[in-house]
Amino acid sequence: MRVIAGKCGGRKLLTPADDAVRPTTDKVKEALFSSLQFELQDASVLDLFSGSGQLGIEALSRGAKQAVFIDKSRQSVALTKENLALCRLEGQVICSDSLVFLQNCRQQFDIAFLDPPYRVGLLQEALPAVSRVMRENGVIAAECPQEESTPDCLENGFVKVKTKQYGSMRLNYYRREK
């Protein structure tokens, strides 16, 4: 696992020792960031269910001004902090249940990445909640297995605008309906 582009491009990131965290593949990460490349500069990013922190770190490397990393696993939080230090980047790393964080969050974000554990219903719970912390022109990128259904519409006018298939997983993009 590595940072693909930006000021930290090519830097290897630490990976979890076990299978508890399922990192996004480089192919998927490259496609995701290609689709967001013009929105990253000075963006405020939320990396929900952050695992190793690779999505938020990629965003920071490519010009995001701020990243907030949320994971309830102490191991994932420690790994994210180590990866930020390896890349000489700064971010706010919070050990919290993602749904509890969203319920209490007062910040607003331009981009949110959601890559929760598969097949446990967390994505369906988190999507409506994350729509409440997004700025007017924000984008939500949510990863899920191919067979998992995701809503077409969220709260606050967010609608699914694009879906891309990559092997057995899918990326869903949500934006506010204009």
N, C-alpha and C positions, 0 to 999 in steps of 0.2 A: 504494500500500500504506500502511495506516495502523493505528494502535492503535484498536480499536473502542470499548472502554469502560474504566472505572476512572479512576484519577488521571491517566493520560496519554491518556485517550480523545480521539480526533480528531487526535492528533499524527501527522504524516506521517513515515514511515520511509524511509530510503534504500533503493534497490533496486539489484541488480547491474546492471552496464553491459552484460552479455552474457546469453545464454540458459543459462549453465552452472547457474544456480540457478532452480528453478521454485517461486516463492512460492505458498503456499496462498492461494486466493482469499478475499476478505472474506466471501462467502456461506458457504463451508465453515468458515472460522474462527469466524464468528458461531454457527453450529450446534454446532461442537465446544465452544465455551466456554459456550454455553447448557446443554449437557448436563453440564458440569463445574462450573457456577457455585457450587454449595454445597460443593464440595470444595477450592476454591482458597485459602480463607483460611488463612494460615500454612503452606501446603503447601511441601514441598521438591520442586522440579520439575527434570526432566532433559529438555533439548531436544537430542535426538540427531540428527545430520545437520542441524545448526541453520541452515545457509544464512545468511540475513539476521538470524536471531535473533527473528523476529517472533512465534513461538509462545511462547517463554519470556518475551519482553517483555510480551506480552498477559497472561500469567499473573501476572507481577510487578505490572503495572498494576492487576490485579483483586484483589490481596491476597496472592499467594504470598510467603512470607518469603525464599525462596532459589531461584535458578535456576542450573543448570550447563549451559553451552552447549558442545557438542562438534561440531567439523567438522574434516576433514583439510585443507581448502583454506585457505591463508593469506589469500586474498582474502575468503573468507566470514568468517573470524575477525576480520579488520580491519573488515568491514562490521558485524558484530554489535557490536563495541566502539563503533563510531561511533553506531549506533542506540541503544545503552544510554546513551551520553553525551547524545545528543539528548533522550532522555526523562528524563534525570537519575536513572537507575536504576543499580543495581549488580548484577553477576552474575559468576560465575566462567566465563571464556571460555578453552577449552582447544583448542589445535591438535593433534588426534590422530585417528588412524583410530578410528572408533567401536567396532569390534569389539575392538581392542587396549585401548581405554579400559575397556570393560565387563569384559574379562578381568582387569584389574588394579584395578577399582573396589572400594573398601571402604565407600563411602557407601550409604545407603538413601534411596529416593525415594518420595513419595506419588503423583506423576503423572509419566509419561514420554510424551513426544511423539516419534514416529518418522515421519519423512518423507524416506526415503532416495531417491537417484536411482532412477527407475523401470526395471524390466525387466533388472536385472543381478543379482538374487538376494540383495541385501543385506538386505532385509526378512526373508526367511526365515532368514537367519543371525543377525540381530540380535534377533529376537523371543525365542527361548529364552534368549539371554544377558541380555537386559534383565530378564527375569522374576526373575533371581537377585539383582537390586539393588533390588527393590521391597519396600516395607513391607507388612505384613499386609493392610491395606485399600486397597492401591494400585490404580491404574488405568493401563492402557497404552492409548494412542490411536495407532493406526498408519494412515497414509495409503498407498494404493496404487492402481494403475490397476484399472479394473473387471475386466479379464480375468485379473489375477494372482491365483493361489490363495494363501490364507493358512491356516495350521493352525488347527484348532478348539481344540486343547489345547496348552499350553506346559508348561514345567517348573514345579515348585513350586506346582502346583494352579491355575494360571491357565487360564481357558477364555474363548473368545470369547462375549461376552454380547450383543453388539449389532453390527449392520452397517448403515450408512447409505450410500445411493448418491447421488452428486452429479455428474450428467453422466457423464463418462468416468472418474471416480475414485470411490473407496470409502473410508470411514472404518470401521475395525474397532476395537472396544473389548474389552479383556480385563480380567477381574477374577478374584480367587481364588474358587474354588468353595467354597461354605459348606456 
